[in-house]
Amino acid sequence: MIQSNFMEKLLDGVEVEWKTLGEVAEIYGGLSGKSKNDFADGNALYISYKNIFDNIEINFDKLESVKVSDSENQHEVKYGDILFTGSSETAEEAGMSSAVTTKFTNKIYLNSFSFGVRFNDDINITPEFSKYLFRSHFMRVEIAKTASGVTRFNISKARFKKILIPIPPLKVQEEIVRILDTFTELTTELTTELTTRKKQYTYYRDKLLSFEEGEVEWKTLGSVVEIQRGKRLVKSELETLGKYAVFQNSMVPLGYYHKSNVKANTTFIISAGAAGEIGYSNVDFWAADDVYFFLHNNKIKSKYLYYFLLTQKTKISSQVRRASVPRLSKMVVEKLIIPIPPLLEQERIVSILDKFDALTSSITEGLPREIELRQKQYEYYRNMLLSFPKQEV
């Protein structure tokens, strides 16, 4: 735990300069004059918008290719640069940053919808420090102020250059980086473990639901369980504080309603919009008309059916009609072939998979909860460590 007066002690006797970006750095643009064909068969590498948006430091395993001739005058990315996305659908997400913390020798370029910041040679700011600085809360607030637009918000370079940034001594930068790296490494370790657990879960789920020929009975899903379609609610009928969630065309409730039309512990599939998404609810809910749900019976446990359908998700998705609104036919679901082991075996399979699911997917249990807590802890200390006192004017 970092003490509340940590920053006071860290900054004791040292000066933190504040300068505008325009004073301490140059700004350069991304690739220009490129057509769709240039990205189809490239001879050079470039950093994509998504690579910047998703990462506080550039992921060099996710570089993409573009065709660039020797005669072109394109800006090259260098070690130490800070790259920014140029626009987004909201001002709050415009100007997301990613630092170039890896040294390289080949030519690498920047996506057209992004721009780079390169500090002057006499400015001592490390890229490791910058990757945290420009994602801190106070910097994100300042960057968002430089964006304007209606349906798409673009960063104004003129306003961006006026942003004030703190420049602490290198020793202070290094200490802050050391602390924040510890938090990010822990989160990375937990995320890696979660990915491993999910792979284990998928492996055991598929193994538990794989049966040898003749070992169990196989039937079409439509012949052993009744599939019903939900009932539409008009927008005016939806409530914000109703008792029952209303599922329409995604796994996110469309709203709430004072009645339910589906019992708890029921498996369902979205048939339009996020068509092919598979859900299970342990509470009563309202299924709208873009939802298929499966009635309970004495042959198939609802939770067993849910886990089986997850193994068929790729097959189901491949049968979705890709129109302006993706749709899944009821017939596709009815024709799925499902193994039907004895009920006791179904219960055993469900019990095992429930334990894996609690570890990997639950909001309140297992690794996801731990990752969420660690991420909040990291963000808290990042914002605290990067809150420098401004010089009095």
C-alpha positions in Angstrom: 0.0 0.0 0.0 1.3 3.4 -1.0 1.1 6.0 1.8 -1.0 9.2 1.2 2.1 11.4 1.5 4.1 9.4 -0.9 4.1 12.0 -3.7 5.0 14.7 -1.2 8.1 12.8 -0.2 8.9 11.8 -3.7 8.8 15.4 -4.9 10.5 16.9 -1.9 13.2 19.3 -3.1 12.6 18.7 -6.8 11.0 20.9 -9.4 8.3 19.7 -11.8 8.2 21.8 -14.9 4.9 22.4 -16.8 5.2 23.0 -20.5 2.7 23.0 -23.4 3.1 20.2 -25.9 3.7 22.8 -28.6 6.8 24.0 -26.7 8.4 20.6 -26.1 7.4 18.4 -29.1 6.6 18.3 -32.8 3.4 16.7 -34.1 3.4 14.6 -37.3 0.7 12.9 -39.3 0.0 9.4 -40.4 0.2 7.8 -43.8 -1.2 10.0 -46.7 -2.3 9.3 -50.2 -3.1 5.6 -49.6 -5.8 3.6 -51.4 -7.5 0.4 -50.3 -5.2 -1.6 -52.7 -2.1 -0.3 -50.8 -3.2 -2.2 -47.7 -4.0 -5.4 -49.6 -0.4 -6.4 -50.5 2.1 -4.3 -48.5 5.8 -4.3 -48.4 6.1 -2.2 -45.2 4.7 -2.2 -41.7 2.4 0.3 -40.0 0.7 0.8 -36.7 -3.0 0.6 -36.8 -5.6 2.8 -35.1 -6.8 -0.2 -33.0 -3.2 -1.0 -31.9 -3.0 2.6 -30.4 -6.5 2.6 -29.0 -6.2 -0.8 -27.3 -2.7 -0.5 -25.8 -0.8 1.9 -23.6 2.3 0.8 -25.4 2.4 -0.3 -29.0 2.1 -4.1 -29.5 4.7 -4.9 -32.1 3.2 -8.4 -32.6 0.1 -6.7 -34.1 1.7 -4.5 -36.9 -0.1 -4.5 -40.2 1.2 -4.2 -43.8 1.0 -1.4 -46.4 2.6 -0.6 -49.7 5.1 2.3 -49.5 7.5 3.1 -52.4 11.0 4.6 -51.9 9.9 7.8 -53.6 7.1 8.6 -51.0 7.6 11.2 -48.4 5.9 9.5 -45.4 6.6 10.1 -41.7 8.3 7.2 -40.0 7.6 6.3 -36.4 10.6 6.3 -34.0 11.4 4.9 -30.5 10.1 7.2 -27.9 7.2 8.7 -29.9 3.7 8.9 -28.4 1.0 8.0 -30.9 -2.6 9.2 -30.7 -5.9 8.3 -32.4 -7.2 11.3 -34.4 -10.9 10.9 -33.8 -13.7 8.8 -32.3 -17.4 8.6 -31.9 -17.2 10.5 -28.6 -14.9 13.2 -27.3 -14.0 11.1 -24.3 -12.5 8.4 -26.5 -10.7 10.7 -29.0 -7.0 11.1 -28.8 -6.2 7.8 -27.1 -2.5 7.3 -26.7 0.1 4.6 -27.0 3.8 4.9 -26.4 6.6 3.4 -28.6 8.6 1.7 -25.9 10.3 -0.9 -28.1 13.5 -0.1 -30.1 13.5 -1.3 -33.7 15.6 -0.8 -36.9 13.1 -1.3 -39.8 10.9 1.4 -41.2 7.5 1.6 -39.5 4.6 4.0 -40.4 1.5 5.3 -38.8 -2.2 4.8 -39.6 -3.8 7.6 -41.6 -6.3 8.4 -38.8 -3.7 8.9 -36.2 -0.9 11.3 -35.4 2.4 11.2 -33.5 4.1 13.3 -30.9 7.9 13.4 -30.9 9.6 15.2 -28.0 12.5 17.6 -28.7 16.0 16.2 -28.0 16.4 18.5 -25.0 13.2 17.2 -23.3 13.8 14.4 -20.8 10.6 12.3 -20.9 10.9 8.6 -21.2 8.3 6.6 -23.3 7.8 4.3 -20.3 6.6 7.4 -18.3 4.6 8.8 -21.2 2.6 5.6 -21.6 1.1 6.2 -18.2 1.0 10.0 -18.2 -1.2 10.4 -21.3 -3.7 7.7 -20.1 -4.1 9.3 -16.7 -7.4 10.8 -15.8 -6.3 14.5 -15.8 -4.6 14.1 -19.1 -7.6 12.3 -20.7 -9.8 15.2 -19.5 -7.5 17.8 -21.2 -7.2 15.8 -24.4 -11.0 15.4 -24.6 -11.4 19.2 -24.5 -9.4 19.4 -27.8 -12.0 17.3 -29.7 -15.0 18.6 -31.5 -17.7 17.3 -33.8 -21.2 16.0 -34.1 -21.3 12.3 -35.1 -17.5 12.0 -35.1 -15.1 14.0 -32.8 -11.8 15.1 -34.2 -8.7 16.3 -32.3 -7.8 19.9 -33.0 -4.0 20.0 -33.4 -4.0 23.7 -32.5 -5.8 23.1 -29.2 -3.8 19.9 -28.6 -0.5 21.8 -28.8 -1.7 24.1 -25.9 -2.1 21.2 -23.5 0.2 21.6 -20.4 2.1 18.5 -19.4 4.3 17.9 -16.3 8.0 17.1 -16.8 9.4 15.7 -13.5 13.0 14.7 -13.1 14.1 11.4 -14.6 14.5 9.8 -11.2 10.9 10.7 -10.3 9.7 9.3 -13.7 11.6 6.0 -13.1 10.1 5.5 -9.6 6.6 6.1 -10.8 7.1 3.7 -13.7 8.5 1.1 -11.4 5.4 1.2 -9.2 2.9 1.3 -12.0 4.7 -1.5 -13.9 4.2 -3.7 -10.8 0.5 -3.2 -11.0 0.2 -3.8 -14.8 2.4 -6.9 -14.6 0.1 -8.3 -11.9 -2.9 -7.6 -14.0 -1.2 -9.1 -17.1 -0.4 -12.3 -15.1 -4.0 -12.6 -13.9 -5.3 -12.0 -17.5 -3.0 -14.7 -18.8 -4.2 -17.1 -16.1 -7.8 -16.3 -17.0 -7.1 -17.0 -20.7 -5.5 -20.3 -19.7 -8.5 -21.2 -17.5 -10.9 -20.4 -20.4 -9.0 -22.7 -22.7 -9.1 -25.4 -20.1 -12.8 -24.8 -19.6 -13.5 -25.0 -23.4 -11.4 -28.2 -23.6 -13.1 -30.0 -20.7 -16.6 -28.7 -21.9 -16.0 -30.2 -25.3 -14.6 -33.4 -23.9 -17.4 -33.9 -21.5 -19.9 -33.3 -24.2 -18.2 -35.7 -26.7 -19.6 -39.2 -26.8 -18.6 -42.3 -28.8 -20.9 -43.6 -31.4 -23.5 -45.9 -29.8 -22.6 -44.6 -26.3 -25.7 -42.4 -26.0 -28.8 -41.6 -28.0 -28.5 -38.8 -30.6 -31.6 -36.9 -31.7 -32.5 -33.6 -33.4 -33.0 -30.8 -30.9 -36.5 -30.1 -32.3 -37.6 -33.7 -31.6 -36.8 -33.7 -27.9 -37.4 -30.1 -26.7 -40.1 -27.6 -27.6 -38.6 -24.3 -28.9 -40.8 -21.2 -28.5 -40.5 -17.7 -29.7 -40.9 -14.7 -27.4 -43.5 -12.0 -27.6 -42.8 -8.4 -28.7 -43.2 -5.5 -26.3 -43.5 -2.0 -27.8 -41.1 0.7 -26.5 -43.7 2.4 -24.5 -44.3 -0.7 -22.5 -40.7 -1.0 -21.3 -39.8 0.2 -17.8 -36.5 1.3 -16.3 -37.1 -0.1 -12.9 -39.3 -3.1 -13.7 -38.9 -6.5 -12.0 -38.1 -8.6 -15.0 -35.3 -8.1 -17.7 -36.5 -8.0 -21.3 -34.2 -9.6 -23.8 -34.7 -8.7 -27.5 -31.8 -8.7 -29.9 -28.8 -9.1 -27.6 -27.6 -10.4 -24.3 -28.0 -6.9 -22.8 -31.5 -6.3 -21.5 -33.5 -3.9 -23.7 -35.3 -2.7 -20.6 -37.5 -4.1 -17.9 -41.2 -5.2 -17.5 -43.6 -6.0 -14.7 -44.4 -9.4 -16.0 -42.3 -12.4 -17.2 -43.0 -15.0 -19.9 -40.1 -17.4 -19.3 -39.3 -19.4 -16.2 -36.0 -19.3 -14.3 -33.2 -21.7 -15.3 -34.0 -21.5 -19.0 -31.7 -21.6 -22.0 -32.4 -19.2 -24.9 -30.9 -18.0 -28.2 -31.0 -14.6 -29.8 -32.5 -14.8 -33.3 -31.9 -11.4 -34.7 -29.3 -8.7 -34.3 -26.7 -10.5 -32.2 -28.2 -13.7 -33.8 -26.7 -16.9 -32.5 -25.8 -15.6 -29.1 -26.6 -18.2 -26.5 -27.9 -17.4 -23.0 -29.0 -18.9 -19.7 -31.0 -17.2 -17.0 -31.4 -18.4 -13.5 -34.2 -15.9 -12.9 -37.6 -15.3 -14.6 -37.4 -12.9 -17.6 -39.4 -11.6 -20.6 -38.4 -13.0 -24.0 -39.2 -10.6 -26.8 -39.9 -11.9 -30.4 -36.3 -12.0 -31.4 -35.6 -14.7 -28.8 -36.0 -18.5 -29.0 -36.3 -20.2 -25.7 -36.5 -23.9 -24.7 -39.3 -25.3 -22.6 -38.3 -27.5 -19.6 -38.9 -31.3 -19.9 -37.9 -34.5 -18.3 -35.4 -35.6 -21.0 -32.9 -32.7 -21.1 -31.7 -30.6 -18.3 -31.9 -26.9 -19.3 -28.3 -26.2 -18.1 -27.0 -29.3 -20.0 -28.7 -27.9 -23.1 -27.0 -24.6 -22.6 -23.5 -26.1 -22.4 -24.1 -28.3 -25.4 -25.3 -25.3 -27.5 -22.1 -23.4 -26.5 -20.1 -26.2 -28.3 -22.2 -25.6 -31.4 -21.8 -21.8 -31.4 -19.5 -21.8 -34.4 -21.9 -24.0 -36.4 -24.9 -21.9 -35.4 -23.2 -18.6 -36.3 -22.3 -20.0 -39.7 -26.0 -20.5 -40.4 -27.0 -16.9 -39.5 -28.3 -15.0 -42.6 -26.1 -11.9 -42.9 -28.5 -9.2 -44.0 -28.9 -5.6 -42.8 -30.2 -7.3 -39.6 -28.6 -10.7 -39.1 -31.2 -13.5 -38.5 -31.2 -17.1 -37.3 -33.9 -19.4 -38.5 -35.7 -21.6 -36.0 -35.3 -24.5 -38.4 -31.5 -24.3 -38.0 -31.8 -24.7 -34.2 -34.3 -27.5 -34.5 -32.1 -29.5 -36.8 -29.1 -29.5 -34.5 -28.1 -33.1 -33.4 -27.8 -33.4 -29.6 -26.5 -36.3 -27.5 -28.9 -37.4 -24.7 -27.1 -39.2 -21.9 -29.0 -40.2 -18.7 -30.2 -37.4 -16.5 -27.7 -38.3 -13.8 -24.9 -38.0 -16.3 -26.3 -34.6 -17.5 -26.3 -33.4 -13.9 -22.7 -34.6 -13.4 -21.5 -32.7 -16.5 -23.4 -29.6 -15.5 -21.9 -29.7 -12.0 -18.3 -29.8 -13.4 -18.8 -27.1 -15.9 -20.6 -24.8 -13.4 -17.4 -24.8 -11.3 -15.2 -23.9 -14.3 -17.8 -21.2 -15.3 -17.8 -19.7 -11.8 -14.0 -19.4 -11.9 -13.7 -17.9 -15.4 -16.9 -15.9 -16.0 -18.7 -14.9 -12.8 -18.7 -11.2 -11.9 -18.4 -11.8 -8.2 -16.2 -14.9 -8.1 -12.8 -16.0 -9.5 -10.3 -14.3 -11.7 -12.5 -11.7 -13.5 -13.4 -10.1 -10.2 -9.7 -10.1 -9.1 -8.7 -8.5 -12.4 -11.4 -5.9 -12.1 -10.2 -5.0 -8.6 -6.6 -4.9 -9.6 -7.4 -2.7 -12.6 -9.3 -0.2 -10.3 -6.3 -0.2 -7.9 -3.9 0.5 -10.8 -6.0 3.4 -12.1 -6.3 4.9 -8.6 -2.5 4.9 -8.0 -1.8 5.9 -11.6 -3.9 9.0 -11.2 -2.5 9.7 -7.8 1.2 9.3 -8.9 0.6 11.5 -11.9 -1.1 14.4 -10.1 1.8 16.9 -9.9 1.4 20.3 -8.3 1.2 23.1 -10.9 3.5 26.1 -10.7 1.7 29.2 -9.4 1.3 31.9 -12.0 
